[in-house]
């Protein structure tokens, strides 16, 4: 969790607390050590956030304090809400949960009228969309992309044949009908796309691929249709 996210979460925890929270309690909730938590508390106090207390005694947030309001137009609220609902169609469970968190936070900061509109929206987004495989946790795939970690997968093609692959994940590609992992495939020695609903098993390995993801991403984009705004698939979009 980044520092800015931690500072926000500290305020949220203290806002909802019914009694003083110790540094150890807050640190446990944020999964950081107590020393880091003390530095975060000091940073918030330096920004004039009215946190009162001391090490060993616990901390409280002075009543009446709130974060500066964010102002959204109704169109912006609708755009965020529709985007969050569309995430459900990807089959990505961790993003679905995150999107629900976004909607909850949005409801807490918009005007009363906008809250009512969120509760009874004037739009509908179908849940129909990409199928997901129980073998694939897409949050792990996204983390592997960030960490340059190779993935070991068992992949089943359209005919039912299975192969073992070691791939270098570059991006997750969300279509309405399918979710793909764009990657460099060591077996094929080329870029390939793997439908997540055909991945029978997936393991994040301890092996790293060269720290050249930006170069790989650029090469992939150059050979794909994504950077040309085309809706047609290029030869790169071979599956598996």
Legacy VTK file of the C-alpha trace (Angstrom):
# vtk DataFile Version 3.0
C-alpha trace
ASCII
DATASET POLYDATA
POINTS 240 float
0.000 0.000 0.000
1.381 3.391 -0.979
1.882 6.101 1.632
-0.935 8.293 0.304
-3.322 5.340 0.550
-2.158 4.584 4.098
-2.718 8.176 5.224
-6.239 8.117 3.809
-6.982 4.773 5.481
-5.677 6.023 8.854
-8.146 8.909 8.715
-10.961 6.549 7.735
-10.133 4.134 10.566
-10.028 6.894 13.173
-13.239 8.447 11.847
-15.054 5.163 12.387
-13.485 4.272 15.737
-15.672 4.463 18.858
-12.655 4.596 21.181
-8.959 5.465 20.873
-6.985 3.130 18.623
-3.437 2.197 19.523
-0.639 2.393 16.998
-0.368 -1.398 17.106
-4.056 -1.798 16.227
-3.851 0.610 13.304
-0.578 -0.898 12.074
-2.113 -4.381 12.127
-5.089 -3.215 10.067
-2.791 -1.588 7.500
-0.274 -4.453 7.559
2.696 -2.196 8.347
5.077 -2.029 11.287
4.463 0.329 14.205
7.451 2.518 13.357
5.978 3.217 9.914
2.630 3.978 11.526
4.204 6.530 13.882
5.787 8.289 10.897
2.433 8.334 9.099
0.672 9.806 12.147
3.352 12.500 12.387
2.942 13.279 8.675
-0.819 13.709 9.086
-0.394 15.906 12.153
2.109 18.037 10.217
-0.628 18.524 7.603
-2.912 19.808 10.398
-5.116 16.746 10.511
-6.468 16.924 14.110
-5.232 13.563 15.380
-4.788 13.593 19.140
-3.001 11.083 21.332
0.432 9.700 21.975
2.390 6.444 21.672
1.137 3.916 24.196
-2.123 5.781 24.830
-3.910 5.549 21.508
-5.123 8.021 18.911
-8.422 9.727 18.150
-9.565 12.025 15.381
-11.118 15.219 16.680
-14.860 15.192 16.072
-16.127 17.252 13.178
-13.085 16.753 10.982
-13.714 15.597 7.452
-11.721 15.329 4.278
-12.088 18.214 1.826
-15.144 17.500 -0.331
-14.755 16.382 -3.913
-17.144 18.053 -6.312
-18.571 15.924 -9.113
-21.134 16.822 -11.741
-23.986 14.360 -12.195
-22.467 13.233 -15.494
-19.167 12.502 -13.713
-20.975 10.505 -11.017
-22.792 8.516 -13.711
-19.518 7.912 -15.576
-17.816 6.535 -12.457
-20.817 4.389 -11.534
-21.263 2.943 -15.032
-17.538 2.231 -15.233
-17.677 0.405 -11.900
-20.672 -1.643 -13.038
-18.944 -2.502 -16.319
-16.017 -3.959 -14.362
-18.349 -6.755 -13.245
-18.498 -7.960 -16.840
-14.778 -8.725 -16.963
-15.025 -11.789 -14.733
-12.235 -10.324 -12.574
-13.410 -10.965 -9.018
-10.827 -8.788 -7.262
-11.680 -5.840 -9.516
-15.393 -6.438 -8.913
-14.805 -6.100 -5.163
-12.640 -3.012 -5.706
-15.329 -1.457 -7.917
-17.912 -1.973 -5.183
-15.553 -0.194 -2.796
-15.307 2.702 -5.247
-19.101 3.012 -5.339
-19.291 2.963 -1.533
-16.666 5.705 -1.249
-18.350 7.703 -3.996
-21.670 7.564 -2.151
-20.002 8.917 0.992
-18.642 12.088 -0.632
-21.277 13.212 -3.144
-24.278 15.410 -2.409
-27.494 14.041 -0.900
-29.253 14.335 -4.251
-26.455 12.447 -6.011
-26.572 9.768 -3.305
-30.260 9.227 -4.079
-29.471 8.984 -7.788
-26.789 6.381 -7.062
-29.257 4.375 -4.989
-31.826 4.427 -7.817
-29.751 4.888 -10.991
-31.314 5.770 -14.322
-29.210 3.231 -16.178
-28.739 -0.510 -16.266
-25.558 -2.432 -17.015
-25.923 -6.105 -17.882
-23.869 -8.604 -15.878
-23.332 -10.716 -18.995
-19.710 -10.797 -20.045
-16.465 -12.708 -19.979
-16.309 -16.063 -18.255
-13.639 -16.575 -15.644
-11.632 -19.668 -14.787
-11.386 -20.771 -11.147
-7.692 -21.450 -11.843
-6.932 -17.807 -12.635
-6.726 -15.068 -10.030
-6.312 -11.987 -12.196
-5.046 -9.939 -9.257
-2.057 -12.326 -9.196
-1.571 -11.833 -12.924
-1.560 -8.046 -12.556
0.913 -8.307 -9.677
3.132 -10.604 -11.778
3.118 -7.981 -14.533
4.245 -5.320 -12.070
6.912 -7.618 -10.578
8.161 -8.963 -13.955
7.449 -12.496 -12.716
7.091 -15.380 -15.149
3.900 -17.438 -15.106
3.738 -21.200 -15.512
0.404 -22.175 -17.016
-1.354 -25.206 -18.411
-3.305 -24.036 -21.433
-6.086 -25.786 -23.316
-6.614 -24.700 -26.903
-9.863 -24.656 -28.843
-9.484 -28.315 -29.846
-8.945 -29.440 -26.241
-5.191 -30.057 -26.502
-3.227 -29.024 -23.420
0.296 -27.618 -23.303
2.575 -26.409 -20.540
3.744 -22.844 -21.095
6.084 -20.399 -19.415
5.022 -16.884 -20.287
6.116 -13.315 -19.599
2.881 -11.424 -18.864
2.672 -7.975 -20.433
-0.952 -6.904 -20.062
-4.456 -8.083 -19.249
-6.826 -7.426 -22.153
-10.509 -7.151 -21.325
-13.047 -7.869 -24.045
-16.774 -8.221 -23.439
-16.729 -11.880 -24.433
-13.318 -12.889 -23.070
-10.374 -11.797 -20.955
-6.893 -12.389 -22.353
-3.395 -12.418 -20.913
-1.043 -10.819 -23.431
2.404 -12.329 -23.011
5.665 -13.425 -24.552
5.537 -17.220 -24.817
8.827 -19.064 -24.350
7.473 -22.134 -26.177
6.380 -20.217 -29.286
9.128 -17.585 -28.991
6.602 -14.923 -29.888
3.770 -12.850 -28.488
0.627 -14.803 -27.719
-2.742 -14.189 -26.105
-4.194 -16.657 -23.625
-7.900 -16.751 -22.877
-8.257 -16.928 -19.116
-11.217 -19.311 -19.373
-8.909 -21.842 -21.074
-6.162 -21.690 -18.445
-6.351 -24.951 -16.477
-3.682 -23.961 -13.943
-1.555 -20.913 -13.228
1.431 -20.451 -10.927
3.416 -17.272 -10.349
7.013 -18.469 -10.450
10.037 -17.079 -8.631
11.751 -16.502 -11.973
11.811 -13.004 -13.389
11.870 -12.029 -17.014
14.230 -9.242 -18.134
13.389 -5.837 -16.744
12.297 -4.666 -20.161
8.533 -4.723 -19.838
8.190 -1.246 -21.346
10.132 -2.388 -24.409
8.035 -5.554 -24.626
4.848 -3.556 -24.230
5.945 -1.147 -26.958
6.791 -4.017 -29.320
3.469 -5.698 -28.569
1.542 -2.489 -29.205
3.437 -1.856 -32.434
2.369 -5.262 -33.739
-1.164 -5.167 -32.414
-4.287 -3.272 -33.356
-4.613 -1.519 -29.995
-2.458 1.502 -30.780
-4.126 1.986 -34.145
-7.649 2.224 -32.800
-8.737 -0.695 -34.969
-11.534 -3.028 -33.959
-10.195 -5.808 -36.123
-7.687 -8.309 -34.857
-4.179 -8.284 -36.243
-2.217 -11.518 -36.876
-0.682 -10.964 -33.444
-3.976 -11.804 -31.849
-3.509 -15.517 -32.322
-4.748 -17.300 -29.250
-2.382 -19.655 -27.425
LINES 1 241
240 0 1 2 3 4 5 6 7 8 9 10 11 12 13 14 15 16 17 18 19 20 21 22 23 24 25 26 27 28 29 30 31 32 33 34 35 36 37 38 39 40 41 42 43 44 45 46 47 48 49 50 51 52 53 54 55 56 57 58 59 60 61 62 63 64 65 66 67 68 69 70 71 72 73 74 75 76 77 78 79 80 81 82 83 84 85 86 87 88 89 90 91 92 93 94 95 96 97 98 99 100 101 102 103 104 105 106 107 108 109 110 111 112 113 114 115 116 117 118 119 120 121 122 123 124 125 126 127 128 129 130 131 132 133 134 135 136 137 138 139 140 141 142 143 144 145 146 147 148 149 150 151 152 153 154 155 156 157 158 159 160 161 162 163 164 165 166 167 168 169 170 171 172 173 174 175 176 177 178 179 180 181 182 183 184 185 186 187 188 189 190 191 192 193 194 195 196 197 198 199 200 201 202 203 204 205 206 207 208 209 210 211 212 213 214 215 216 217 218 219 220 221 222 223 224 225 226 227 228 229 230 231 232 233 234 235 236 237 238 239
